[in-house]
Amino acid sequence: MTHIDHARYAAEVKKKTTAQLRYTIADATQAIEAMPNGHKAGYYADEINYCASELHRRNQTTQRKQR
């Protein structure tokens, strides 16, 4: 099983562009769909979660600035 360094990964996603985050989500989703019980499925799920959370955070920040 592959493990993710949660603190490092959370910091890294903040540096990615929106396009990179969306690509990572799409790529990890395809990987899970291809091998849902694979030894990296949990890692890919974590990647999706961190990238989606970062996109959500950015969206919330943008909405607050527009008020």
C-alpha positions as CSV (number, residue, x, y, z in Angstrom):
1,M,0.0,0.0,0.0
2,T,1.3,3.5,-0.9
3,H,1.0,6.1,1.8
4,I,0.6,9.8,1.4
5,D,2.4,12.4,3.5
6,H,-0.6,14.4,4.3
7,A,1.1,17.6,5.6
8,R,3.4,17.8,2.6
9,Y,0.7,17.0,0.0
10,A,-1.7,19.6,1.5
11,A,1.1,22.2,1.1
12,E,1.9,21.1,-2.4
13,V,-1.7,21.4,-3.8
14,K,-1.7,25.1,-2.8
15,K,1.1,25.6,-5.4
16,K,-0.7,23.9,-8.3
17,T,-2.7,25.8,-10.9
18,T,-6.4,25.2,-11.2
19,A,-5.8,23.2,-14.4
20,Q,-3.2,21.0,-12.6
21,L,-5.7,20.3,-9.8
22,R,-8.4,19.4,-12.2
23,Y,-6.0,17.1,-14.2
24,T,-4.9,15.4,-11.0
25,I,-8.5,14.8,-10.0
26,A,-9.4,13.3,-13.4
27,D,-6.2,11.2,-13.6
28,A,-6.7,9.8,-10.0
29,T,-10.4,9.1,-10.7
30,Q,-9.5,7.1,-13.8
31,A,-6.9,5.2,-11.9
32,I,-9.4,4.2,-9.2
33,E,-12.0,3.3,-11.8
34,A,-9.4,1.0,-13.5
35,M,-8.3,-0.7,-10.3
36,P,-10.7,0.1,-7.4
37,N,-9.0,-2.5,-5.2
38,G,-5.5,-1.7,-6.3
39,H,-2.8,-1.0,-3.7
40,K,-2.7,2.7,-4.6
41,A,-6.5,3.3,-4.6
42,G,-6.4,4.9,-1.1
43,Y,-3.6,7.2,-2.2
44,Y,-5.5,8.3,-5.3
45,A,-8.6,8.9,-3.2
46,D,-6.5,11.2,-0.9
47,E,-5.2,13.0,-4.0
48,I,-8.7,13.6,-5.2
49,N,-9.8,14.8,-1.7
50,Y,-6.9,17.3,-1.3
51,C,-7.2,18.7,-4.8
52,A,-11.0,19.1,-4.6
53,S,-10.6,20.7,-1.1
54,E,-8.1,23.2,-2.6
55,L,-10.5,24.1,-5.5
56,H,-13.3,24.6,-3.0
57,R,-11.1,26.8,-0.8
58,R,-10.1,28.9,-3.7
59,N,-13.8,29.2,-4.8
60,Q,-14.8,30.3,-1.3
61,T,-12.0,32.9,-1.2
62,T,-13.0,34.3,-4.5
63,Q,-16.6,34.6,-3.5
64,R,-15.7,36.4,-0.3
65,K,-13.6,38.9,-2.2
66,Q,-16.5,39.6,-4.5
67,R,-18.8,40.6,-1.7
